[in-house]
Amino acid sequence: MKIKHFILFPLIIIMFCSLNSFGQEVSSVNITSFLDEQHYNRAINIMAMLLVGFGFLMVFVRKYGRSALTATFLLTSISLPLYFLIKSTGIAGAESEEITKMILSEFGAASLLIAAGAVLGRLKMPQYLLLGLLFIPFYMLNEWIVLGNGFGLIEKGSVIDTGGSVVIHAFGAIFGLGVALTMTTKQEFEKTIEADATSDRYSMLGSMMLWIFWPSFCAALVTPEEMPHTVVNVILALCGSTLATYLFSVSLRKKISIADIANAALAGGVAIGSTCVIASHTMAVIIGILAGGLSTFGFAVIQSRQQKWMKLIDTCGVTNLHGLPGLMGGLAALPLIPGISINSQLLGIGITIVVAFLAGIITGKILPIFGRKKEAYEDSEEFLEVE
């Protein structure tokens, strides 16, 4: 019996070692599967932001709701495969895993929708598609230069912009301004952008969808360890901007403006993007409050003066929701992140501004070649009327 025990003992040890090795392999597989599942969930959440959030946010124009939703559908549908195609060539940096590439392409689509918001209601449907075809290569060029060491201008990883305050939000807004600057006509200046209670309610629905899923946007590619802190920071920043929007809106306008609430309330999510991983919860709230106040001031005071000074119409006010808070978020990283490369951060912001504005102007010169919309902010020119 004892001899049998001695024979079995090494076999048992071998078996347990094998089980342990198997457990490690399973554990490794489980971790990979878990990460893929988390990325998938966030990718789907971002897709909801793109189609439902952005789509319904832009239906505030009373007679342009069907066009706004259709344009959102088309812009998303053309930008995702185009980003995939360009990324797959290796021209715009190293190849990424499929689900990561999908999330990056969704970031590009979000920036495109921001840009389209500046000229919403003044493009024909084919022009929205052309806008997407022109925008994505410019967006990826800036992304490569600022974040991927393109042309060796900025060391990779030295620009802090986790949630895309600069390369997604500010880029899209400034690009849109460049397009609007070259495309706004005298007739469009004279036409009022009409909204009513129903279109405003749908716009609020879109805003709330964006609010709900914004944490997934900022935390889409962070590590599992960083995810909880990032999510909480984004929610706190959004709470801060929402409260600040209400207070500033009432103070500046004497009554609540639904346009302020639907838009500026989201400014905290825009501004916290750069520092969402590293900022303390207190700083997240402060950034949100500052962004909400800045954005509301933009809608209430700056926008009308901007139209007269720059001779353009920013239909959705992307300057105030994405442009100014996005740049603020990029600059907020300077005092908040220890050891940050100040030169790289400022250079990244500067390059983004220049590339976006010049690319927008070029695009704005090309789009009118394919005709102009006869009646701005109207569905009837391109849609069958419902009997």
N, C-alpha and C positions, 0 to 999 in steps of 0.2 A: 504493500500500500504506500509506504513512504517513497519507494522508487518511482511509483506512478505520480506522486505529488511533485517530486523533483522534475519529472518529465513535463508535467502540465504547467508548472510554474513559468518557465520561459515562454511557453505558448500563450499563456494568459497575458504576460507582459507585452508580447508582440501584438496580440489582439488589441489591447488597450492603446498601444502606440498607434496602431493602424486607425482605430476609432478616433483618436485625438487628431491624427492627420486629416482624416475624413471630415471631422468637425471643423477644422481650420478651413478646409476647402469650401465646405458648405457655408461657413461664416463669411468667407470672402465673396462667395457667390451672392449670399443674402445682402451683404453690404452694397455690392454693385447693383443688385436688383432694386434695393431700397432707394439708392441715389437716382437710378433711372426713373423709378416711379415718382419720386419727388419732383424731378425735373419735368416729367410728363404732366403732373398735376399743375405745376406752375405755368407750363406752356399753354395748357387749356384755359387756365384763368386769364392769362394775357390775351388769348384769342377772344374771350368774352369781353375784355376791355376794348379790343380793337373794333369788334363788330357791333356789340350792343352799347358799350360805354361811349365810345367816340361817335358812333352812328347816331344815337338818340341825343347826345349832347348838341349835335349840329342841326337838329330839326327845329330849332327855335325860330327860324325864318318861316313865316306863316304859310307861304305858298310854295315852299321849296322842300318840304319834308320828304317826298318820294325821291327826289333827286339826291338829297343829302344821304339818305340810306343806301341808295343804289351806288352812288359815288364811293361811299365807304366800302361797300362790298367789292367793287371793282379795284379800288386802290389796294386793298388788302390782298386780293387774289392775284394781282400782277406783281406786287413787291416781294412776296414770300418766295415764289419760284425763281424770280430774277436774282435775289440775294443768294439763294442756293446755287444757282448756275455760276455766278461770278466767283463765289467762294470756292466752289469745286475746282476751278481752274488753277487755284493757288496764286492768282495775281494779287489778291487782297490779303495776303498773309497765310499762315499755316492752316492746314485743314483741321476741322473740329469734328467731334463726334456728332452723330446725326441729331440727337435731341438738343445738344448745345447749339448746333447750327440753326436749328429751328427757332430756338429762343432768340438768338442773335438776329435772325431774319425778322422776327416779330418786333424787336426793338427798332429795326429799320422801318417797318411798316408803321409803327407808332409815330416815328419822326415824320414820315411822309404824310400821315393824316393831319399832324400838326401844321405842316406847311400848307396843305390843301385848305385848311381852315381859314387862312389869310385871304384866299381868293374864292371862297365858297360862294356859289351862286352866280359866278361870272365866267364859268367854263362850260363848254359842251362836254357830253360824256366821253367822246373820243379824246378830248384834250386832257381829261383826268387820267386816262390810260397813258397818254404821252408824258404827262407830268410824272407818273410813276416810273416810266422807263428812263427818264432823264435824272430823276432825283436819286434813285438807289445807287448808281455808280458814283455820284458825287458824295453821297453819304458814306459809302464804303471807303472812298479815298480819304475823307477826313478821319474816319474811324481808324484806318490803317496808319495814318500819319501820327495822330495824337496818342493812340493806345497801342499800336503795333510796331513802333519804331520805324515807320515808313520814311524813306530817304535818310534815315539816321538822324533826324532832327531832334527827337525826344526819346530819351531812354525808356525802354519798355517797362511799364509798371510804375513809372515816376509820376504820372498824372492820376490823381485820385478821383474817380468818377463812377463808383460802383453802380448806382442806379440811374446813371445817364443824365444828370442835371445839365451837363454841358453838351456832350456829344449827341444826345437824343433830343432833349427838349429845346435847349437854346439853338442848336443847329437847325431844327425844323422850323422854329419861329423866325429866325433870321433869314433862312432860305425863302420862307413864305413872304417875308417883307420885300425881299429882292424881286420876287415875281410880281407882287402887287405894285411895286414902284414903277415897273415898266408896262403894266397892263391896265391900270385904272384909267377909265375914260371920264370925260366931262359928264356924259349922260349918267354914268354910274354914281358920280358925286351928287347929282341932283335927285337921284331916286332914293326914297326912304326904305330902309330895311325893316319890314313889318313883322311884328310878333303879336301873338294873342295869348290868352290864358291857357288854351289847349296846347299850343306849341311850346309854351314855357314849361308846362307840366311834364311833357315828354322830354324836354331838355334836362329837367331835374332828375328824371329817371336815369338818363345816361350818366349824369354827374354822380349819382349815388352808386351806380354800377362801377364806375371808375374808382370811387372812394373805397368800396368794399374790396376790390381786387388789387388795389395799388400795392399792398405789402408783397404780393406774389411777384409783381413787376420788379421791385427793388431787390427782393431776395432770390430772384430766379437762379442766379449762378453763384450765390455765396455758399460757403461750406456748411454742413449740418450744424457745426458748433456755433457758427455766426448767425444762423437763421432766426432763432428766437429773439435775440437782441435787435436784429434788423427789423423784424416784423413789428415789434413793440414800438420802436423808434418811429417807423412810418405812420403807425396809427396815431401816436401822440402828436406828431407833426401835423397830421391832417386835422386832428381835433383842435390844435392851436390855430391853424389857418381858418377853420370854419368859424370859430368863435370871434376871431379878429375880423373876419369878413363882415359878420353881422354888425359888430360895433362900429367899424369904419363906414360901412354902407349907410347906417342910420345917421352917423355923425356928418358925413359929407353930403348926403342927399335928403336928410330929414325923414325919409321913409325907407323901408327895405326895398332894394332893387333885386328882383329875382335873377337878373343877369349876373349880378355880383355873386349871389349865393351859389348859382349853378357853376360858376367858373372859378372865382377867386378862392372858394373853399378848398379847391384842389391844389392850390399853390404850395401848401406845405409838403405834399407828396413830391412835387417837382423839386423844391429846394433841398429837401433832406437827402435826395438821391446820392449826391457825392459823398456824404459823410454818414450814411445810414448804418454802416457797420461799426463805426468807431465812436460816434457821438454819444454822450450820456443822455439819459432820458430827459433830464432837465434841459439840456441844450437842444434836444429834438423839439420840445415844446416851444422854446424860444425861437428857433428857426422857423417853425410853423407859424407862430404869431407874426413875426417880421415879414414872412413871405405873404401871408394873407393880407396884412396891412398894405404892403407894397403893391400887390396885385389889385386890390380894391381901389387904391389911389390911382392906379393906372387906368382902370375902367372908368372911374368917375371924373378924373381930371386930365390925365395925360392923353387919352385916346383922341379926344376931339381936337386937341392942339397938335397931336401927331399928324392927323389927317390934313390939317391946314399947312403945317410946316413941310411935311414930306410929300404932299399932294398924292396921297394914296388912301385906300380904304382897306382896313384890316377887318374883314367881315366878322370873324369869331373872336377878335381881340387876342390873338395868339401872342402878341408882344407882351401883354399884361399877365397872361396865365403861364406861358412857357418861357418866353424870352427873358424878362427881367428876373423872375424867381429862379430860372435855370442858371443865369450868370451869378446871381446871389449865392446859390448853392455851391457853385464851383469856387467862389471866393471864400465862402465860409470854411472851406477845408484848410485854408492857410493858418488860422489861429487854433484850429481844433485838433489837427493831426500832428503829433510830435514827429520831428525829423522829416517832414514833408519837403520836397524839393520845390521851393517857391518859384524859382525860375522856370522849371518844367510846367508847373501848374498854370502860371500866368501865360507861358508860351502856348500851352495847349488851348487855353481859353481864347487867346488872340488868334491863333490859326483857325480855330472853329468859326470865329466871327468873320474872318476874311474869306475863307473858303465858302461858307454858307451864303454870304451876301453876294459874292461874285457869281457863284453858281446859280443863285436865284435870279440875278439879273440876266444871265445868259439864257436860262430857261424861259424867263419872261419875254425875251426877244424872239424865241423860237415858237412858243405856243400860238401867238396871234397869226402866224403864217397859215395855220389851218382853220382860219376863220374866227369869228367872234359870236358870242351869244347875242341874239337880237334883243331879248328882253331879260334883263338881269333879275335874279331871285324869283323866277317863275318856272313851275314845272311844265306848263302847258305846251311849251315849244317842242319838247321831246317825248312827252308821255301821252298815251291814249287817255282821253277823258272818260271817267267812270259815269255811266248813265244812271 
